[in-house]
C-alpha cells in the first residue's frame, strides 16, 4: 500500500500453515529411508523431554492427535536465534503443554508441527530449513522459496498488511519471523512455485517428466488418519493435508494464515485442478472467489445446505457451559468459548462475537458469520457417559470446564 508496487507471479509471500505439508513430507521421506519410525515415541530420538511429551508418536503429531494445545510454549516471537531457536523452543515444552491425553481426539496444533520439524532436524542431522530445501524445494524447482527473512528480502517480496474495509489498511510491523514455528507456518514462496508443488503432489511425485517426490510418501500424506469432526464435518486429516468432499469432488488442501498473510491451497487430483491464492492480508481466505473458481472449472453437484432441526430446551441445556484448553490454569476470558441459551436459541460466544447455532444433526450445529458465505460446522463431543466433553470448532477441540 505504501509504494504501490504491483504483485507478480514471482513475488514471495509467507504461506502460513500451508508449510505443514512440506514439514510432513520431509519427516515422512526420512521414515521411508528408515531414519525414523513414526509409530515410535519421539523420546526414542529426542532425549530429556517431559514424560508425556516423550511418549507421543510422530504419527500423532502429524495427524494432530497428540493432545497438544494450539500454541503450547510460553515465548515471545522474534526473540529467537535462527540457528538455535527451534531447539530452544522445544525445550520449553512440558506436560502442561497438553490439554488431553495423546491419541484421544483430533485438535489442530502448531506446536505439534514445531516438534515434527525438530524431530526431522534431529534424525536428519541438519537444520530443519536445509532438510526441507534438500528434500522438496530443490527437487521441485522452488528455487527462491526460503524460511530465512534475510534471504527473502533479496527477492521480490510482498509486505504483510492489517486492516479491512472499515479500518485503514497498513503494513504490519515489525515483520514476523517466528523461528520456533517455522515448521508450522513460515515458508516464503510464490504462486509459480506453489503451482509446481501442487503439480508434483497430484501426479504422484512426477514433474517435468522426472520423479521428484516419493509417490509412497504422498500417498501416506493423503490417506485419512483421523476424522476432523468440525469445519468439514465428514472430512479427515492425513499427514499435513486436509481431505474432504465438496459437492461431489474430492479435495486435498491446506490453507494458511499469519499476521499479514493468507494462503489458499486446494487440489482436486482427479481433475488435475489446483487453486492457489496468496494474499498479503490476514484472515483473507477468499471464500467467494474460491467457490466461483470451483464452479467454473469442476463438475460440481448442486449445492445442498443442511436443514435446521428443532432443539428443545432440555437438549440445549446439555451443551451449555464454558469450554477452554486451559483447564487447570484459571483461563482468561479471551481463552473461553461460552455456550448459552438466549431467546430460546443456543448461542456460542467467543472474544470476537456471539452467534446463534442451528442444529443440523446429532450433536452437530452450524453457525453463520458475515465474512463466510457458507455455514461453519461445529460439533459437541460426548464422553462414554453421554455428557458433553468437548466443543469441536475450527479444527480444534475445547474441553468443557466442569463447574
Beta strands, then each sheet from edge to edge (+ up, - down):
strand 1: 13-14
strand 2: 161-162
strand 3: 170-171
strand 4: 188-189
strand 5: 206-207
strand 6: 210-211
strand 7: 226-227
strand 8: 236-237
strand 9: 242-246
strand 10: 249-253
strand 11: 256-258
strand 12: 261-268
strand 13: 273-279
strand 14: 321-323
strand 15: 337-342
strand 16: 345-349
strand 17: 354-356
strand 18: 358-361
strand 19: 364-367
strand 20: 376-382
strand 21: 388-393
strand 22: 396-399
sheet 1: 1+ 4-
sheet 2: 2+ 3-
sheet 3: 5+ 6-
sheet 4: 7+ 8- 9+ 10- 12+ 11-
sheet 5: 7+ 8- 9+ 10- 12+ 13-
sheet 6: 14+ 15- 16+ 17-
sheet 7: 18+ 19- 20+ 21- 22+
end
